Structure formats: structure tokens, C-alpha cells
Amino acid sequence: MRLSYFLVFVLFLGVSNAQTSLKEINLNHGEYSVGFQHYTLVDSTRTYQIKNEFNNTLMYRPIPVSIWYPAQVDDKISRQFTVLNYLEILKEEEEWKHLPNSFLLDWFPYLWNTPQNRAHLPEQAHALYNANWLDGKYPVVVYASSYQASSIENFALFEYLASHGFVVIASPSRGTTTRGLEGGTTKDMETQSRDIEYLLKEIHNYKSIDVKRIALMGFSFGGISNFVTAMKRPDIKALVSLDGTERYNYAVLEKSAYFDLKKVNIPYVHFSQKEIPKEVLMAEKIPAELNYEFKIYDSLQYSKAYSYRFNDLSHSYFSSFGVLFANRDKRQDKSDAKIMQSYKLLSEHTLQFLKAFLNEDKKAKEFVENSPKNNGFSEDLISKKMKKPIKKEFGYKDFNDVAHNQNYQDLIPLYQKTKKKHPKLELQEGMLNTLGLRLSFDPKRTKQGINVFLLALHIYPNSANLYDSLAEAYLHHKDYKNAISSFKKSLELNPQNQNAINKLKQLEKY
């Protein structure tokens, strides 16, 4: 059995029931009311089967979507959500939509029908169902659920973030062809990553979402799936892992066709579970190095990376479901009071990280850079390590990105300034020539192409080929005077340039 699969199911085992509540978690919600919507998208590029219908019927892949957002309260249409309302969404995502509510706590393997758990059902959540979106532009957190888990598994954290001005969008963790995953494989991981990319497409349909400020967040298996997504997507600005499996199953990640740690250059934080006691390691045959090895963190070169350990949280309690419903394991779990306190601290640290790197909030950045002690927390409660990124060598693609951002204007001063800062920068003649031609032949960008050639000739002043290409750019722009001048300069440097000879004959009339 794979370790990721083990973490989800074995570490949920226990011998006592939780006595917790949303009220006792006591999250300090922000200034925004929180709206919630749930609906289902269809990915017509993939097929899917409802496993418990026991037939061969194929359908397009359904992708249930849950979304939390800053809202405008309207008493006529807004409805306060309860824990039971969230569990009704769980029924749909588990493909038991018409299951009577009376069966809820008996039906699913991670919910238990106890007096404590029944008491959670009428608890009021913070979200308002179908409330109108508040005007504005908000950063977005795209969430990957844990192994075979629901989109609403961490609803208390999502409501908390939305109340502080973030949009959170999530979908369930589903297998490639049916609801079930096949054991935490690379295939499972890439399937979930593809679902997350579907959500990344969906956020563009919301005018209130700022698609230039996107973070990925995932719990357990969702963490490793997000790493794959981050390797594929340059638009991701930050990565949050709630005891993500990338720490425990590096080999699964490494097998991905998209694996390339050099592409991960965004701020990354991993919030880890407490050290697993020796008794549990031995009884469950868990490798002892799981407590201290962290290959992903050690291997990252270009990311600002943070690793926290919450010394009162076992793996299960990095989700709202775990805090509220999971049985406790007396061999390792702390008291309910400590679990709720640490879940609150986890939520607060997540918020500060997102504010720091999506909102560029100065105080949040100070919080993230501080030690837990300097932020007022006992090191017995939270421990932390962090590392700065290695400066990536500034190459021609990086220069081109900067040049593009300033519309290929003032390229020579830009090059001179950049060369001083990055002495090893080399802009190859062939690259500049190709880029200049590509821009020049675009009717809307001819002037930008000419600017590239002028920079190229500043670097390579004796290049007959560059003068020839510059002349073609002027000719395409119908600037015949400069075209003639540049062709002549090319011929001076290379009298055998037949193209220049032919073009000058054609241009005699000008």
C-alpha cells in the first residue's frame, strides 16, 4: 500500500471521539461577509463512470465546484449554511446524492455516528449560500483536496480566508475513470492536477477574481498534485501545502512527465504534522525517516521555502472534517482543545502567507519572515525552518521578458543597465536576428522589431546579416530611405550579399 493512501486512512484510526465545535475553534473572521456557491462543470475531453451504478455507461467527466468569496448580504436570497448543508454536498460528490440525511454519519468511512458528531450537524457555518459577489478584485486560492476527499473538507479554513478578502475554489479528489483513486499513484496525481487546471480555467469566468494573483493550496495528496500543477503553470504565484504528500512520496512526484524542480520558483510553504511517536511508527510499519526527511524542501533551489511543524497536530487535523469528525488516536493525538488551537494557528499562518505573497502586505511579510518565537508562539507549539532561493542566472529569455514588458522600447539603455547587474548575460546574434524578424513581419509590431535590430547592431556592429535583416524590416515598413541605407551597410561588410544587391536594384526608383 502506498504511503499517501496510508496517511489518509490509517492515521484516521482512533479509539475516542472528538468533542469540538466551530465556535470553539474560534477563527477570527475578517471584515467581509462570505458567500458560497456549488455547481458542477463538465470536462468533455475526458470520460467517466459512476462506479456504484454497475453499468458500462460512459459520461463526460463531471467536476463539482465549491467556491467561497467576499459577499454582499441580501436577506431575501442569502441562506446561512450549516455543517449539515456542507455534508449534503459531500453526498453529491461521493455519488450518493439521494442518500437520506439520517444515513449520513453511518455511510461514509471517515464519519462516525456518535453523539458528538451528531451535535455538529446543526452548527451554523460562516458562509451564506448564493449571496451576491461583492464588487472588487480579489486574489484566488485554488484548492486540491486530500486523497478521495470532498471539495468542502476544509470549509472552515475557506470561510476564514474568504472573510479576509480571498476567493477559494475547490473540487473533489477523484480517480481517472471513476470516483476511486488507484492508491496514490503518479496517474492519480496527474488526474487531480488536470482537474485543478480546469478550475484555473474556470476562474477566468469571474470578473471579481484577479487572475494575476493565484495561489495553489492542497491538503495531503492534494499537496503533491499541486506541485505538478506548479511545474506546468507559470501563472501561479504561491504554493501552500497542508501536510502535503510531496514530503512523504517524492518518488511518485518524480515519475511525472512534468517533473522539473527548476520550474518551481515561487514562494512555497509546507505545514507539517507533529512528529509521529515511535510506538505508531513501529505498529503501522511507517519508515522512521518520515519524521525528518524532506527531499522536496531540500531540493528546491529557486523558491523561497518555509517549513513549519505544528507539534500538536496529527495529519488528520489539517482539515475541518478531521478536527470536527475524526476519531482520536490516544497513542499520539493531543487534546481536543490543543487540536482546535493549532488548527486556528494553522489557519492564521496560511492567511499571513497568502497576504504576504498575493497581496504584498508588508506586515504579513514580516510575520512570515519572523521566527514563531518573535511572532509570540512557543517553539514547543510551532517550529520552523526557512531558506532563501539561489539566484537563478539571468538569461536571454529573462531579458526578453523585461524587453517585452516595456514594449521593446529603449532597449540599448536596458541592455547596458542589465549587463552591469548580470555580467554573464549573453544575447546571441542569431536569437536577436530571429526575434527581430518575427516582430518586424507582424504589421502591428514592426517598430518593435526594428528596435531589436538596433540593439543587436549595438552588440554586433560588424554583422552584415543583421544589417540585411534590419533593411528588410525597414522595407516591410515602407521606410525605403533607411532600407537602402541598411542594405548598403550590409554590402560594405559583405560585398557578396546577393540579397542586398538584388534589393538595392529594386529600390533604385526610390
Backbone torsions as a table, in degrees:
resi	resn	phi	psi	omega
1	MET	NA	135.9	-176.7
2	ARG	-73.3	152.1	-174.6
3	LEU	-63.1	-39.0	-178.5
4	SER	-62.5	-40.7	178.7
5	TYR	-64.8	-41.3	178.8
6	PHE	-60.0	-45.3	-176.5
7	LEU	-59.4	-37.1	-177.4
8	VAL	-70.7	-43.4	-170.9
9	PHE	-97.2	-43.7	-177.0
10	VAL	-68.9	-42.2	-176.8
11	LEU	-73.5	-3.9	172.5
12	PHE	-87.1	-10.6	-178.3
13	LEU	-67.4	148.4	178.8
14	GLY	-171.1	-179.1	-176.0
15	VAL	-126.2	0.4	178.5
16	SER	-138.3	157.8	-176.5
17	ASN	-98.1	152.5	-178.0
18	ALA	-75.8	147.5	172.0
19	GLN	-126.8	83.9	-175.1
20	THR	-133.9	174.9	174.3
21	SER	-160.7	158.1	176.2
22	LEU	-60.2	-38.8	-178.7
23	LYS	-62.4	-40.5	-177.7
24	GLU	-75.0	-26.2	173.5
25	ILE	-61.7	-37.7	168.1
26	ASN	60.8	48.9	175.9
27	LEU	-68.1	137.3	-179.4
28	ASN	-86.6	90.8	-176.4
29	HIS	-69.0	153.6	-175.4
30	GLY	-85.9	-161.0	-172.1
31	GLU	-79.7	-14.0	-173.6
32	TYR	-94.9	139.7	165.1
33	SER	-69.7	155.1	-173.4
34	VAL	-116.3	122.7	174.1
35	GLY	-96.7	156.5	179.1
36	PHE	-141.3	136.9	174.1
37	GLN	-135.5	151.8	175.9
38	HIS	-138.9	132.1	179.1
39	TYR	-156.5	176.0	-177.1
40	THR	-123.9	127.9	172.8
41	LEU	-94.1	166.2	178.1
42	VAL	-129.6	123.3	175.8
43	ASP	-96.1	103.5	-174.8
44	SER	-77.7	-0.6	177.9
45	THR	-89.3	-5.1	-178.8
46	ARG	-136.2	151.7	178.3
47	THR	-108.4	164.1	-169.2
48	TYR	-157.1	153.6	176.1
49	GLN	-128.2	143.3	170.7
50	ILE	-83.5	107.7	-169.8
51	LYS	-62.1	-42.4	-174.1
52	ASN	-81.8	9.8	170.8
53	GLU	-93.4	-9.9	170.8
54	PHE	53.4	49.7	174.4
55	ASN	-141.3	-179.3	-178.1
56	ASN	-98.2	11.4	-175.5
57	THR	-66.6	127.6	175.5
58	LEU	-103.5	145.0	177.6
59	MET	-136.7	164.8	172.0
60	TYR	-67.9	150.6	-173.4
61	ARG	-66.8	118.1	175.7
62	PRO	-81.5	138.8	177.5
63	ILE	-125.6	94.2	176.2
64	PRO	-62.2	140.7	-177.1
65	VAL	-126.8	128.5	169.9
66	SER	-115.8	136.0	-176.1
67	ILE	-139.9	131.4	178.1
68	TRP	-114.0	143.6	-171.5
69	TYR	-159.6	155.7	172.7
70	PRO	-61.2	130.8	-168.2
71	ALA	-127.4	160.6	173.9
72	GLN	-107.5	120.5	-173.9
73	VAL	-75.2	130.9	173.5
74	ASP	-132.2	106.9	-174.7
75	ASP	-59.8	-20.7	-177.8
76	LYS	-75.4	-31.5	-176.1
77	ILE	-119.1	-17.3	-176.1
78	SER	-81.3	139.1	179.6
79	ARG	-130.2	125.7	179.7
80	GLN	-65.0	128.9	-178.9
81	PHE	-83.9	151.6	174.0
82	THR	-119.7	169.9	176.2
83	VAL	-59.9	-38.6	178.3
84	LEU	-60.5	-40.3	178.3
85	ASN	-60.2	-40.1	176.8
86	TYR	-64.3	-40.5	-179.4
87	LEU	-68.4	-23.8	174.5
88	GLU	-68.1	-32.2	173.3
89	ILE	-68.9	-37.3	175.1
90	LEU	-56.5	-42.3	178.7
91	LYS	-57.4	-46.4	-179.5
92	GLU	-62.0	-45.6	-176.3
93	GLU	-71.2	-25.6	175.3
94	GLU	-85.5	3.4	176.6
95	GLU	66.2	37.2	171.1
96	TRP	-130.0	51.2	-172.0
97	LYS	-55.0	-37.7	-174.9
98	HIS	-97.3	13.7	176.1
99	LEU	-63.1	128.3	177.7
100	PRO	-60.4	141.5	-178.9
101	ASN	-58.2	-26.8	-179.5
102	SER	-65.0	-18.4	178.8
103	PHE	-92.3	-10.3	-168.2
104	LEU	-48.5	-54.3	-172.8
105	LEU	-76.7	-10.8	178.3
106	ASP	-96.0	-16.4	-164.3
107	TRP	-90.9	-40.1	-172.2
108	PHE	-99.9	142.0	-169.6
109	PRO	-66.8	-16.7	-177.6
110	TYR	-107.1	9.9	173.1
111	LEU	-119.6	139.3	-179.0
112	TRP	-124.0	140.6	-177.8
113	ASN	-85.2	84.0	179.3
114	THR	-121.1	159.2	177.2
115	PRO	-56.1	-38.3	-179.6
116	GLN	-64.2	-43.2	-178.4
117	ASN	-72.6	-34.5	176.2
118	ARG	-64.3	-31.2	-179.6
119	ALA	-68.6	-21.1	179.3
120	HIS	-73.7	-28.3	-168.6
121	LEU	-56.9	-44.7	-179.4
122	PRO	-82.9	-1.0	-178.2
123	GLU	-59.5	136.6	178.8
124	GLN	-80.8	129.5	173.4
125	ALA	-85.5	-179.1	-176.7
126	HIS	-91.5	-18.9	-172.4
127	ALA	-82.5	152.1	174.5
128	LEU	-111.8	124.0	-177.0
129	TYR	-73.6	130.9	175.2
130	ASN	64.0	23.7	175.3
131	ALA	-69.4	152.5	179.3
132	ASN	-69.6	147.4	176.2
133	TRP	-69.1	140.5	174.1
134	LEU	-79.2	138.8	178.6
135	ASP	-61.0	146.3	179.0
136	GLY	138.3	-178.8	177.1
137	LYS	-123.0	121.2	-172.9
138	TYR	-122.7	141.2	174.3
139	PRO	-65.7	158.3	-174.0
140	VAL	-126.3	142.0	175.2
141	VAL	-114.3	118.7	179.0
142	VAL	-99.4	120.8	-169.0
143	TYR	-106.6	132.8	174.6
144	ALA	-106.2	121.4	-175.9
145	SER	-73.6	162.9	178.7
146	SER	-72.8	-177.9	-171.2
147	TYR	-54.5	114.2	177.8
148	GLN	56.4	32.8	-173.9
149	ALA	-104.8	169.8	-175.3
150	SER	-84.9	159.3	176.7
151	SER	-65.4	-20.2	-174.5
152	ILE	-105.3	17.5	-175.5
153	GLU	-62.1	-25.4	-177.1
154	ASN	-120.1	39.5	-170.8
155	PHE	-58.9	-34.2	-178.5
156	ALA	-65.6	-41.4	176.3
157	LEU	-65.2	-40.9	-178.7
158	PHE	-64.4	-43.5	177.7
159	GLU	-61.2	-41.5	179.7
160	TYR	-60.8	-47.1	-179.9
161	LEU	-65.3	-41.5	179.6
162	ALA	-63.5	-35.2	179.4
163	SER	-67.7	-16.5	177.8
164	HIS	-104.5	16.5	171.0
165	GLY	96.3	21.6	176.2
166	PHE	-113.9	149.4	168.4
167	VAL	-96.6	136.3	175.8
168	VAL	-122.4	129.6	178.8
169	ILE	-128.0	136.4	-173.9
170	ALA	-144.5	155.8	172.2
171	SER	-136.8	161.4	-179.9
172	PRO	-72.4	161.1	175.5
173	SER	-89.9	113.3	-175.9
174	ARG	-126.6	155.3	177.8
175	GLY	-70.5	176.8	-175.2
176	THR	-69.2	-40.7	-176.0
177	THR	-119.7	-19.5	177.2
178	THR	-140.9	-179.1	-179.0
179	ARG	-57.2	-37.7	-173.3
180	GLY	-81.8	140.2	171.1
181	LEU	-82.0	168.4	-175.2
182	GLU	-102.9	12.6	174.2
183	GLY	124.5	19.7	179.6
184	GLY	79.0	36.7	-178.0
185	THR	-83.7	172.7	174.6
186	THR	-61.2	-37.2	177.4
187	LYS	-61.4	-44.9	176.6
188	ASP	-58.5	-45.0	-177.7
189	MET	-61.5	-45.4	-177.9
190	GLU	-72.1	-29.4	173.9
191	THR	-63.9	-46.1	178.9
192	GLN	-65.5	-38.5	177.3
193	SER	-59.5	-39.6	179.9
194	ARG	-66.8	-36.9	175.0
195	ASP	-63.0	-40.2	178.4
196	ILE	-63.8	-38.4	177.0
197	GLU	-64.9	-29.7	175.8
198	TYR	-66.5	-38.2	175.0
199	LEU	-66.4	-37.0	177.8
200	LEU	-63.4	-29.5	173.7
201	LYS	-74.0	-40.4	-176.5
202	GLU	-63.3	-34.9	-175.9
203	ILE	-62.8	-20.9	179.2
204	HIS	-71.0	-10.7	178.3
205	ASN	-85.9	-1.8	-178.4
206	TYR	-111.2	118.6	-178.3
207	LYS	-69.9	-18.8	-179.1
208	SER	-88.3	-3.6	179.0
209	ILE	-96.6	129.3	176.8
210	ASP	-87.1	100.6	-174.2
211	VAL	-75.3	0.8	173.7
212	LYS	-92.6	-2.7	178.6
213	ARG	-128.3	85.5	-176.1
214	ILE	-120.1	131.0	170.6
215	ALA	-119.7	149.1	170.2
216	LEU	-104.1	138.1	176.2
217	MET	-136.4	139.5	179.5
218	GLY	-150.5	151.2	176.5
219	PHE	-108.9	134.1	174.2
220	SER	56.5	-118.0	-177.7
221	PHE	-63.1	-27.5	176.5
222	GLY	-62.5	-27.4	178.9
223	GLY	-65.9	-42.9	-179.2
224	ILE	-71.0	-35.2	177.3
225	SER	-64.8	-37.0	178.3
226	ASN	-66.4	-31.9	178.4
227	PHE	-62.8	-40.8	176.6
228	VAL	-61.5	-44.9	-179.4
229	THR	-60.9	-41.7	179.8
230	ALA	-63.7	-31.1	177.7
231	MET	-71.6	-23.5	-178.4
232	LYS	-94.0	-24.2	-167.3
233	ARG	-118.1	111.7	178.6
234	PRO	-75.7	-7.4	-177.5
235	ASP	-86.5	-2.4	178.9
236	ILE	-80.9	133.5	-175.0
237	LYS	-105.2	-17.8	-179.3
238	ALA	-160.3	156.6	-174.4
239	LEU	-134.6	121.5	-178.8
240	VAL	-117.2	126.2	-178.8
241	SER	-120.0	119.9	177.5
242	LEU	-94.9	91.2	-174.7
243	ASP	47.1	49.4	-175.4
244	GLY	-67.8	148.6	-176.2
245	THR	-68.1	-13.1	177.1
246	GLU	-59.0	-22.7	175.9
247	ARG	-74.0	-35.1	-170.4
248	TYR	-99.9	-20.3	-175.1
249	ASN	-132.9	55.0	-179.7
250	TYR	-55.1	-35.9	-177.1
251	ALA	-62.2	-35.0	177.8
252	VAL	-65.2	-42.0	178.9
253	LEU	-66.1	-41.4	-175.5
254	GLU	-63.7	-24.6	-178.8
255	LYS	-79.7	-10.6	-178.9
256	SER	-66.0	142.0	176.3
257	ALA	-64.8	-18.8	-177.3
258	TYR	-95.6	0.7	-173.8
259	PHE	-62.9	120.0	176.1
260	ASP	-165.9	96.2	-176.0
261	LEU	-64.5	-19.9	178.3
262	LYS	-64.9	-21.4	-179.3
263	LYS	-84.7	-6.4	178.5
264	VAL	-96.7	100.9	-176.9
265	ASN	-131.6	27.2	-179.4
266	ILE	-110.0	159.4	176.9
267	PRO	-57.5	135.2	-176.2
268	TYR	-132.4	133.1	174.4
269	VAL	-129.5	135.4	175.8
270	HIS	-120.0	119.3	175.1
271	PHE	-98.0	117.6	-170.9
272	SER	-107.5	154.8	175.0
273	GLN	-69.1	166.5	176.0
274	LYS	-62.7	164.9	175.5
275	GLU	-65.0	130.0	-178.9
276	ILE	-77.2	128.9	-177.3
277	PRO	-62.7	152.4	-179.3
278	LYS	-57.4	-37.6	179.8
279	GLU	-58.3	-43.2	-179.5
280	VAL	-72.2	-41.7	178.8
281	LEU	-56.1	-45.0	-177.0
282	MET	-71.2	-45.2	-175.9
283	ALA	-65.9	-37.3	-176.5
284	GLU	-99.0	4.4	178.3
285	LYS	56.4	45.6	177.3
286	ILE	-91.8	132.0	178.1
287	PRO	-58.4	131.8	-176.9
288	ALA	-61.5	-30.6	-177.2
289	GLU	-66.6	-14.0	176.8
290	LEU	-56.3	-28.7	-178.2
291	ASN	-73.1	-24.3	-172.8
292	TYR	-130.6	-19.7	179.5
293	GLU	-79.2	143.7	177.7
294	PHE	-152.5	78.6	-171.1
295	LYS	-64.8	-39.2	179.6
296	ILE	-60.2	-50.4	-179.3
297	TYR	-59.2	-45.2	-178.3
298	ASP	-66.3	-29.2	-174.2
299	SER	-87.7	-20.7	-179.4
300	LEU	-64.5	132.2	-178.7
301	GLN	-112.3	-36.3	-169.1
302	TYR	-108.2	5.5	178.7
303	SER	-105.4	144.1	165.1
304	LYS	-76.5	115.2	-169.3
305	ALA	-119.6	141.6	-179.1
306	TYR	-130.8	135.9	177.3
307	SER	-129.5	115.9	178.9
308	TYR	-108.2	148.2	169.3
309	ARG	-122.5	122.9	176.8
310	PHE	-94.8	107.7	-168.0
311	ASN	-76.4	-2.6	176.1
312	ASP	-114.4	8.2	-177.1
313	LEU	-116.8	120.6	166.9
314	SER	-81.5	169.4	-172.4
315	HIS	-54.9	-40.7	-174.0
316	SER	-60.1	-26.5	-166.6
317	TYR	-96.6	20.4	170.7
318	PHE	-90.7	12.2	175.4
319	SER	-133.4	154.8	176.4
320	SER	-60.9	-42.1	178.4
321	PHE	-57.0	-44.9	-178.7
322	GLY	-62.5	-46.1	-179.1
323	VAL	-61.3	-41.8	-174.5
324	LEU	-83.1	-41.3	-165.8
325	PHE	-114.3	-21.3	-172.2
326	ALA	-69.6	141.6	170.5
327	ASN	-66.1	149.3	-178.7
328	ARG	-94.1	144.3	178.1
329	ASP	-103.4	108.4	-174.5
330	LYS	-66.0	-14.8	178.7
331	ARG	-71.6	-24.1	-173.8
332	GLN	-144.6	-22.8	-174.0
333	ASP	-75.1	143.6	176.4
334	LYS	-80.4	-177.2	179.0
335	SER	-69.2	159.6	177.7
336	ASP	-57.9	-38.3	-179.7
337	ALA	-62.1	-43.0	179.8
338	LYS	-70.0	-36.1	178.3
339	ILE	-63.8	-45.9	179.7
340	MET	-65.2	-40.0	178.3
341	GLN	-61.5	-42.8	-178.0
342	SER	-72.5	-34.7	176.5
343	TYR	-64.3	-37.8	175.7
344	LYS	-63.0	-43.6	178.9
345	LEU	-65.4	-37.6	176.2
346	LEU	-59.9	-44.5	179.8
347	SER	-63.1	-41.7	-179.3
348	GLU	-67.1	-39.8	178.4
349	HIS	-68.0	-36.7	176.3
350	THR	-61.9	-45.4	179.2
351	LEU	-60.2	-45.8	-178.3
352	GLN	-62.9	-39.7	178.0
353	PHE	-63.2	-44.7	-179.9
354	LEU	-66.3	-40.0	177.9
355	LYS	-65.0	-36.4	-178.5
356	ALA	-65.7	-43.7	-169.2
357	PHE	-107.4	-11.4	171.7
358	LEU	-102.8	-33.1	-177.6
359	ASN	-103.6	-6.6	-177.1
360	GLU	55.4	39.8	-178.3
361	ASP	-78.1	123.0	-173.9
362	LYS	-64.9	-45.8	-179.7
363	LYS	-64.8	-38.4	178.2
364	ALA	-64.7	-38.8	177.7
365	LYS	-63.4	-39.5	177.1
366	GLU	-62.7	-41.7	178.9
367	PHE	-60.1	-46.7	-177.0
368	VAL	-65.8	-35.7	-178.3
369	GLU	-79.6	-23.4	-179.1
370	ASN	-69.5	158.2	169.2
371	SER	-75.6	156.8	175.8
372	PRO	-54.0	-37.6	-179.3
373	LYS	-61.8	-44.0	-179.8
374	ASN	-69.9	-20.5	174.8
375	ASN	-89.4	1.7	174.7
376	GLY	95.0	17.5	-178.9
377	PHE	-114.3	139.7	176.6
378	SER	-65.4	139.4	177.0
379	GLU	-69.8	-14.4	171.8
380	ASP	-71.1	-22.5	-178.5
381	LEU	-91.7	-45.2	-178.4
382	ILE	-137.1	130.5	170.9
383	SER	-117.2	158.8	-171.5
384	LYS	-151.8	145.4	165.6
385	LYS	-136.8	157.5	-178.0
386	MET	-151.1	158.2	176.3
387	LYS	-146.2	148.4	179.6
388	LYS	-86.7	152.9	179.3
389	PRO	-75.0	150.2	169.2
390	ILE	-74.2	136.7	179.1
391	LYS	-68.1	121.3	179.7
392	LYS	-74.7	138.2	179.7
393	GLU	-60.1	131.0	-177.2
394	PHE	-79.8	113.8	-175.7
395	GLY	-110.2	-174.0	-175.8
396	TYR	-64.7	-31.7	178.2
397	LYS	-67.3	-38.6	178.1
398	ASP	-64.7	-42.1	177.2
399	PHE	-62.0	-42.8	-179.6
400	ASN	-63.6	-35.8	176.6
401	ASP	-59.9	-45.3	-179.9
402	VAL	-65.8	-43.8	179.2
403	ALA	-61.4	-41.4	178.4
404	HIS	-61.6	-42.7	-178.3
405	ASN	-63.5	-25.2	176.4
406	GLN	-106.6	25.1	171.3
407	ASN	58.5	32.9	177.5
408	TYR	55.2	36.5	175.0
409	GLN	-103.0	151.0	174.9
410	ASP	52.5	48.4	-173.6
411	LEU	-73.6	-34.4	-179.0
412	ILE	-66.4	-47.9	174.8
413	PRO	-60.4	-37.1	178.5
414	LEU	-62.0	-45.6	-179.4
415	TYR	-62.7	-44.3	-178.2
416	GLN	-63.0	-41.3	179.2
417	LYS	-67.1	-43.2	-177.4
418	THR	-68.6	-37.4	-179.2
419	LYS	-64.0	-35.0	176.9
420	LYS	-65.5	-38.8	-178.0
421	LYS	-78.6	-33.3	-178.3
422	HIS	-128.9	80.7	-173.9
423	PRO	-59.0	-25.0	-177.3
424	LYS	-83.6	-2.1	-179.6
425	LEU	-61.2	130.2	177.6
426	GLU	-130.2	119.4	175.2
427	LEU	-102.2	107.0	-174.8
428	GLN	-72.3	144.4	-177.9
429	GLU	-58.2	-44.6	-178.3
430	GLY	-62.2	-40.7	178.6
431	MET	-62.6	-47.3	-179.7
432	LEU	-63.1	-38.8	179.8
433	ASN	-64.2	-44.6	-179.9
434	THR	-65.9	-43.4	180.0
435	LEU	-64.4	-43.0	179.5
436	GLY	-60.7	-43.1	178.8
437	LEU	-65.9	-42.7	-179.1
438	ARG	-59.0	-44.4	179.4
439	LEU	-70.6	-40.7	-174.5
440	SER	-64.2	-35.0	-177.8
441	PHE	-79.5	-7.7	173.9
442	ASP	-86.8	114.9	-174.8
443	PRO	-54.0	-28.1	-178.0
444	LYS	-87.1	-7.6	-172.7
445	ARG	-132.2	19.4	-177.3
446	THR	-59.4	-42.8	-178.6
447	LYS	-62.8	-36.7	177.4
448	GLN	-64.9	-37.9	177.2
449	GLY	-63.6	-41.6	177.8
450	ILE	-61.3	-40.0	177.9
451	ASN	-61.3	-38.1	177.8
452	VAL	-64.2	-41.7	178.6
453	PHE	-65.2	-38.0	178.4
454	LEU	-63.8	-38.5	173.8
455	LEU	-64.6	-45.1	-179.0
456	ALA	-59.0	-40.5	-179.8
457	LEU	-74.1	-23.5	172.1
458	HIS	-65.3	-37.0	-178.7
459	ILE	-84.6	-38.4	-177.5
460	TYR	-123.9	74.1	-171.8
461	PRO	-69.1	-13.8	-176.9
462	ASN	-109.4	25.4	-178.6
463	SER	-93.0	110.0	177.1
464	ALA	-64.0	-36.1	-178.3
465	ASN	-65.7	-39.7	179.3
466	LEU	-66.0	-41.3	177.0
467	TYR	-63.3	-37.4	178.1
468	ASP	-63.3	-43.3	179.6
469	SER	-68.1	-40.1	177.0
470	LEU	-60.8	-40.6	178.4
471	ALA	-61.6	-40.5	177.9
472	GLU	-62.8	-38.1	179.2
473	ALA	-65.0	-44.6	177.2
474	TYR	-62.2	-41.6	-179.9
475	LEU	-62.5	-42.2	178.6
476	HIS	-63.1	-30.7	-179.5
477	HIS	-88.0	1.2	-179.3
478	LYS	62.8	28.6	173.2
479	ASP	-96.0	80.9	-169.9
480	TYR	-68.1	-34.6	-179.0
481	LYS	-61.1	-50.0	-180.0
482	ASN	-71.7	-28.9	176.2
483	ALA	-63.4	-46.4	179.2
484	ILE	-61.1	-44.8	-179.0
485	SER	-61.3	-41.1	-177.4
486	SER	-73.9	-37.6	175.6
487	PHE	-62.5	-40.9	178.9
488	LYS	-63.2	-40.1	178.8
489	LYS	-65.1	-38.2	177.4
490	SER	-62.6	-40.8	179.3
491	LEU	-67.4	-34.6	176.8
492	GLU	-60.0	-39.5	-177.7
493	LEU	-82.0	-26.9	179.3
494	ASN	-145.5	90.2	-177.8
495	PRO	-61.5	-14.1	-179.6
496	GLN	-91.3	7.8	-177.7
497	ASN	-73.3	94.8	-175.3
498	GLN	-66.4	-32.5	179.0
499	ASN	-61.3	-43.9	179.3
500	ALA	-64.7	-40.5	179.0
501	ILE	-60.0	-47.9	-178.4
502	ASN	-64.5	-43.8	-176.7
503	LYS	-68.5	-35.8	178.6
504	LEU	-66.0	-36.0	175.9
505	LYS	-62.4	-41.4	179.7
506	GLN	-66.2	-28.9	-174.2
507	LEU	-93.5	4.3	-178.1
508	GLU	-55.8	-36.6	-177.7
509	LYS	-66.6	-16.9	-179.6
510	TYR	-95.0	NA	NA
